């Protein structure tokens, strides 16, 4: 019965905790792409992204053609690196650096959320688990690394060499909480109302947590209400919540009554065997998910997940009834608020100021932006890059063009590039009937080009539709140099610590240009960097690195580059990125910026 568990757990090898408390779990890589996850089993570590080693890891992930994303959860703060398998050795040295540095709290830390929903959640949390939260600390016995194993000895040794920083023992705090059910009524200005039912839950060490998980999956299947539920994976007591939206024009009281009646019914009647089996399957799917397996591994308790699955498989309809009863008898909280009452309003606009441009706030205009220290250039391990065979588009008798690419998509000249996860069908064609055929480029993986050719070969479209007006000003011949320029700018963004706040992209939907998404100050600094490249050519080593990185990341931009090239030159081809010169990059920076 439990064969799938052993198959999944075969990818997780339990390693002893290092002497300083760091968890190092080895996971089997899947496919050509692998993930490395590292951080602390502690929530609220706002300074974590500012660690110097984190920026070096960001640059290495970017250079390998991968990605690095930070995450913050109730009991975890960390980062997830996704890269090709060949690039794993690039991260063994820098990973230990994540745990050597204890960053200061950000000086420009944003104000705490003060919106209505945050206030409601704070009231519920304080009523059920108290206002005292687990301390947010950079303790080594809370640190974890999930590595696509086996982990190199160098990584294990460098992690073990970090001095121990034990967690602070949290003194027991007496929290005065009313040991009875409470009903909280709120007044809001939200368009929709809500009813929240919340009740305390134990940590994942206990069978009761898994009973609530199974009950939740039953609730999702049988309640005749639109249910939004949440059960957190935690190693400390927390709470389970159900929320029912209340549409505009209705009141929360009837919804509240219906919810309680349905929960009462669950404790008085036996769940049908079919529903119970489906709920068990749902709960099992969740616990077998990559996210859940990763969480248990990072907490150093993968055996609890296995035990929990066995508990759920053995649960009966009577166990579900008991869980529903305990849910209703617990010191629960009911929180409700009504939808905002619609009122007719008249907006008055002062026409005297309508022609004045928006002025930047003094605080923003006076902000001093640090450029960021240069990071060491990541060295690439031995690997082979796939050959980028970019073919030229073919124009069909219908007027539509088709080209082999690495995605399924349809580009409308002067409009968007729409990407699909499947081949075109009649519904796809219907979505583009209003366009002239000669404005359409169909992109398809090589193995699907023939079927796309047959499907679009009879496309009629709107022959009298509008002609294309291309967006952007970069010529087709300059697009490869623009890719190298983007790569050089991205490195500066990472070194400045702005990777999560700024996006520099080449997008067919945006047009033939470098689209910069950033606040006014950061955008101005990025344009300044580009202008500097227009006045001073990048050096040979810098260009060699940028070409290599651009090749690694070419697959992420291939479809957009093909669409933009075709839009400006139907017979145009993409220049090999290895042949782009420093002078060409400098010219593009000077001409277009």
Secondary structure by P-SEA (a helix, b strand, c coil): caaaaaaaacccccccccccbbbbbbbbbcccbbbbbbbbcccccccccccaaaaaaaaaaaaaccbbbbbbcccccbbbbbbccccccccccaaaaaaacccccccccccccccaaaaaaaaaaaacccccccccccccccbbbbccccccaaaaaaaaaccccccccccccccccccbbbbbbbbbcccccbbbbbbbbbccccaaaaaaaaaaaaaacccccbbbbbbbbcccccbbbbbbbbcccccaaaaaaaaaaaaaaaaaccccaaaaaaaaaaaaaaaacaaaaaaaaaaccaaaaaaaaaaaaaccaaaaaaaaaaaaacbbbbbbcccccbbbbbbbbcccccccccccccccccbbbbcccccccccccbbbbcccbbbbbbbccccbbbbbcccccccccccccccccccccaaaaaaccccccccbbbbbcccaaaaaaaaacccccccccccccccccccccaaaaaaaaaaaaaaaaaaacccccbbbbbcccccccccccccaaaaaaaaaaaaaaaaccccaaaaaaaaaaaaaaccccaaaaaaaaaaacccccccccccccaaaaaaaaaacc
